[in-house]
Amino acid sequence: ALQGKLNGVVAINSSGMPGDNEVKMYIRGKSTWDNTDPLVLVDGIERNMNDVDMNEIESISVLKDASATAVYGVRGGNGVILITTKRGTDTAPVINFSANYTFKSPTTSMKLADHVTAMQAYNMAMANDASWDKLIPQSTIDAWSRAYAEGNYGAYNDVFPYVNWWDELITGGFTQNYNINIRGGTDYMKYFASAGYQGDGDIYDLKKNDDFDPRHTYKRYNWRSNFDFNFTKSTKLSINIAGSMGYRNKSIDNDSPFNRILTESTSDHPIMYSDGNWGDDEEKNPVANMNLGGAKLRKTFQGWYDASLEQKLDFITKGLKATALINFKNWSYNQYTRTIEPYFYRVKTGSYDPATDKYELERLGTSGTDYIAQSDITKGG
């Protein structure tokens, strides 16, 4: 949200995965070799900027010059970002509601050659290298040509499988944000209260099953209440209560999904055979692994509580004041995984008879389990 809006601020997010939104920020370049993160102060207290709901922010200031950051010592060496949250006003209650729904999609898509063209290009490359023993037989190419002409091929074709893994697994995602807040007050007490929800979906086309949900999703609930009490014309007590709860869900598939999609063969096996068995050659079927490999759920809770007492000392010097500040943070998480290993099959070498269109399937290695494995619940805070 800050990129391009504040002079000298560069914000980089290296991951688009829901819930993995840690942003690397630089203010007018790097000033240290190790930690380059600027100091972020929310209402005077050091916080993580990613934990703040943008709807709660009243103003943002960026400090970089040595004279401006000197008061923060070495912690201000990479710059300082000052965030002030919204506060109440001595007016009648004002209620605001905002809603945002954003669609997201890949910036590009994969365009693949058909299998006949790929085989012909492969044979040309082998001929150039004089690797005659590696040539694909012309009879195989002719059989595939007939299959294309008759439309007898596809992602679920047992004999002539052709799978565009990109089209099978990549789709459009969405992000939605909702916030409702109220602010108002009197001369004695002012208040601001806010509640927000963020829902982030992914671009992978995965399906929830009866045992777990492998979809990449992130849900976060934010809340904040700011109160100001004017005990006298010179004494003010401010109390801020804020927090968030996050639920991050993702596929347990440890390999990079894009690695699987980009490197898996398009024609070695179908996604699934007509008898319901998953097709594979090296137990890397992206659709099976990402949908059935398992899921990981992580729940987090964060609470921030702070209070400040401000006393104006104009009777000593005009503009002089003293402030006492106390704050407390509570953070906890728990997570667990549920996994299962699919059974994978392939056409047994030499078993296919083109005259009868018959073949035999064989299971790959020791793949497959008949049970769901759940890890212990890990907790921390």
C-alpha positions, 0 to 999 in steps of 0.5 A, a space after each residue: 500500500 505504501 509503494 509509490 505513495 511515500 517518497 523514498 520507500 521501496 516495498 518488496 513482497 517476494 511471495 504471493 502465497 496467502 498469509 505469507 505477506 511479509 514485506 521487505 522495506 527500504 527507505 532510500 536504500 540500505 544503510 546497514 549490512 545486516 538487518 535493513 528493516 526500518 523501525 516501525 512505531 504504531 502510536 509510539 510502540 514498536 510493532 510489525 507493520 503487517 499486523 496493522 489494518 490499513 483502515 485503522 491508520 490516521 497518518 503515516 510519516 517516514 523519517 530518514 534524515 540523521 537529524 530526524 532519526 537521531 532520537 531513536 539511536 541505532 534502531 533508527 539507522 534504516 529509517 523510521 516509520 511513524 504510524 498514528 491510528 485513528 482516534 475519537 472526536 467530540 462529535 456525534 457517532 460516525 459509522 463507516 463501512 468499507 468493502 473490497 473484493 479483488 480478483 487476481 490471476 497470473 501475469 502470464 500463461 503457459 503455451 505448450 506444443 502438442 505432443 506430435 510436434 514435441 516428438 518431431 522436435 525431439 527426433 530432430 535434436 537426436 538426429 543432429 547429435 547422431 543419437 539414432 538409438 534414441 529416436 522415437 519410432 515413426 509408428 508411435 508418432 503416427 499413432 499419436 497423429 491419428 489420436 489427435 485427428 480423431 480427438 482420442 487424447 486428453 488429460 484422462 485418456 488411458 492410452 494417449 494422455 496429454 495433460 496441460 498441468 498449468 490449465 489443470 491447476 492454475 486458475 484465478 484467485 481473490 482477495 476480500 477486505 471488509 471493515 466497519 468502524 465507529 468514532 465519536 465522543 464528548 469533551 470528557 471521553 472520545 472513542 474509536 472502535 474498528 473491526 475488520 476481516 481479510 480473506 485471501 484465496 490462491 490461484 491454485 485450483 484445489 478441492 476440499 475433501 472429506 478429510 482435510 482442506 488442501 486449498 491455500 487460504 488465509 483469513 484474518 480478523 482484526 479489531 481495535 478500540 482507542 479511548 481518550 479520557 480527559 480528566 482535566 484540561 491538562 491530564 489525559 489518559 489514553 487506552 488502546 486495545 487491539 488484536 488479530 486472529 489468523 487462520 492459514 491453510 495450505 497444501 502440505 506438498 513440500 516441493 515447489 508447486 510451480 516446479 511440479 507444474 513446469 517439469 512434469 511430463 505432459 504425456 507420460 501418464 493421465 491425471 487418472 486412469 478410467 478405473 479411478 487409479 491415479 496416473 504417474 511415472 515417478 510419483 510426482 502427479 501434481 494434481 494428486 499430490 497437491 489435492 491429496 498429499 495433505 494440509 497444514 493449518 496454522 492458527 495465530 493470535 496477537 493482542 496489543 494493550 497499551 496505556 499512556 498518561 499525559 500531563 501538560 506542564 504549561 505552568 513550568 514552560 508553555 508546551 512542556 508535557 510529561 508522558 508515561 507509557 506502558 504496553 503489553 503484547 500477547 502472542 500465541 499459535 498452534 498448528 498441525 498437519 494431516 497427510 495421506 500418500 496416494 497410490 500411483 499407477 502406470 501402464 506396465 511396459 510392453 503390456 499395451 496391445 494396439 490391436 485390442 486396445 488392452 493394457 495392464 496397470 502396475 503400482 509404482 513402488 511402495 506408494 500409497 497409504 490407506 489412512 490419514 496421518 495427523 501430527 501432534 498439535 504444536 503450540 507456542 507463544 
